[in-house]
Structure formats: C-alpha cells, structure tokens
C-alpha cells in the first residue's frame, strides 16, 4: 500500500486534484493548478491547531453549561434557564422525544465532539496503530454532527423574538449562550483543522525501517 | 462514466487506481471506506433545477412570516430576520452575528453560489469565476444551518405552546421544504465532474 505522500503527490483539499508537490525539505506547498487553493500534503500544523482549539473548547464548555443561556421574565419575576434546565423543562411540559433530541444535540454532541477529538489527537501523537478504520469513521461522524449543537442558540433566538413580538413576557439571551455558541464554532473549526490522514501516516512506520 | 484514473483518498491518503465508474455508481476507498468518487448522470441539469427551487423557497422563507402568535385574538408575526435583529437590539451582538450568518448570510450564499456555478454549466458553457465560486461554496456549506434552525423553531413552538397559540407561517413551510431540496442538490452535484468541466486543461499526474 502506497500513500500519495510517499510519491510526493498531494490531493488538493479544495478540489481534490491529485498533483505532484515540489520537492524540498519540510512541508512543501504549492498553488493548485486547477482551483488555485494552497496545496499541502497534510493540513498545516494540524495537531497544534486542533490541540489549541480543543483546549479552548474545554475551557468554554464549563461556563456554557453552568451559566444561564436565557432569562425569562413573566409578570416581573425573572427566571434563569441553563442548557440542562431547558431540557428538564421540555421533559416536564413538552414532549419527551423533543427533550431527548435537544439533550442529544446540546449536551451529548458537544461532549462527544470534544472527547472524540481528544482521542484522535492523543492516539495520533502516540503513533497508535489501534483501529484506524474506526478512528477515521469517528472523525467523519464528528464533522457531521457538530452543527446540530446550534439548536439551543436558535431556540433562544426564536423565543426572544416571538415573546418580544407578542409582549407576553421578556426573554433575554444571557452569557451562557455566548459561551455555548463559541463552543459550537470552536469545535467546528477544530474538527476542520484535524487531518484524518495523520491517523494513517503512522501505520507504515511500525515495520522496521532499513536506512 | 468516468475512466480509470489514479486517486489518493482524502481521508487516509492511500494511492489507488480507481476502475472505470459507471454512471450512477461510486468508488470507495479500499482501506478506510471513504467515497472516492461518485458519477451522477446529468448532474448539472438536475442540480440547477434543485438550485432554482431552493432560490424560490429561500425568497418565500424570508419574505413571509415564519410564525404567527395569537394572544386574545391579537396576531403578531415573526420573520426569520427578526431572530438576529432582536438579539442585536438586546445588545447580544456576538450571538446576533452568529445567528445572522448561519440563518441568513450562509444559506443565501449557499444557494447563490450553487446557482452561479451550476447554471452556466447546465447551459453547456463555463461562467466567469466558476472555480472560485465553487471553492467558496464548499467552505460556506457547513455554516448554512437551515435544518438546525428548523429544529430550533420546533422546540420553541413546543416551549411556548402553554402560553399562546402559535400558527406556522408560510415561511415555515418554505423553510421546511428548503431542507430536502438543499440536501438533494448536494447529492446530485458531482464535484469531480464540476471541477473537470470548470478547468478541463489541467493534466493528470
């Protein structure tokens, strides 16, 4: 099995064109002749960037879940809602299938994304040969699910606008929502900056090399 | 049909000779199972049709009310843009920006760039700046969150069900219809064929 990088070939990240990279030490880069994007054999500083973004998302995750995301004022009494209390409220007053969906999108998905990226980072750094196919699938899933966490931000948006329009009460977005939105954006960029080909790069290195 | 050619998997970098792929078929990576290439018959015509449908639905979704609230016989309407606008008025600028981008700007760019790329190709010619528009389309796509917004609207309707009568507006139906149309347009668009048509003079390595 030959990897493209061993033949000094690289796939353009934007248009998928397979092309010969200029020879040279380090990470050679070139402009894609087809679409003009920067072409590298691997995403630039993938591990460093992904680590930085994952650490940032862990730090943002705590206030995102502990601080209230919105404050509902009915008849002069304000009531603060966190992500979790919103789910509980849905469970009590709404429908449990919807509560389950929101719990999944807002609590499970962000946690899953952070843990999955940590697992990928650590296994790549330890040059692990453990289940590369499953790890690549895990990466694809992480990329796919990330956007659904935005659902709670949209709930705050729609509630605030509707309640405002109907003068029922007042719904105000709170600091937790800003942190939560930041978690979604930062983990989406983190998944984008991770290069799944790094999982496979280390595999060929188990066999003893003859220099 | 797409002839046999050399391809490196975008997920695991395995270099492999892809056999001839018939129309409607796909080739998967022999090592990590990623889809390497998919050949879609009449890709530009089908995608252009879906793109035009998406444009009409997007315009309807942004012109008509999304939800109508009824309290003691009084009706108030809420449009999609009201979401981001109201957050802005509350002073939540960051959130307003995020919502504005994901519910308005990105879906509009998504549909606009798709048509920019595909309409000329469907007509059998290459439009200006097609390659750049297609690159932008691919970077904008993850941020276009029509379907996630829709789920948020449903959750909000359930949450407010005790307080008021909420009537779905025309925009809600248009937005609901936009989701499968956009998803289908991404399936019918053959990326490799698009690139090959946009820049036919590039040699294979």
Interface residues (C-beta under 8 A of the other chain):
Chain A: X1 X2 X3 X4 X5 X6 X7 X9 X10 X11 X13 X14 X15 X16 X17 X18 X19 X20 X33 X34 X35 X36 X37 X89 X90 X93 X94 X95 X98 X101 X102 X105 X132 X133 X136 X137 X139 X140 X146 X147 X148 X150 X151 X152 X153 X154 X155 X156 X157 X158 X159 X160 X161 X162 X163 X164 X165 X166 X167 X168 X169 X172 X173 X177 X178 X181 X185 X188 X192 X196 X197 X199 X200 X201
Chain B: X6 X7 X8 X10 X11 X12 X13 X14 X15 X31 X32 X33 X34 X67 X69 X71 X76 X77 X78 X82 X83 X84 X85 X86 X87 X90 X92 X94 X95 X98 X99 X102 X103 X131 X132 X134 X135 X138 X142 X145 X148 X149 X151 X152 X153 X154 X155 X156 X158 X159 X160 X161 X162 X163 X164 X166 X191 X192 X195 X198 X199 X202 X204 X205
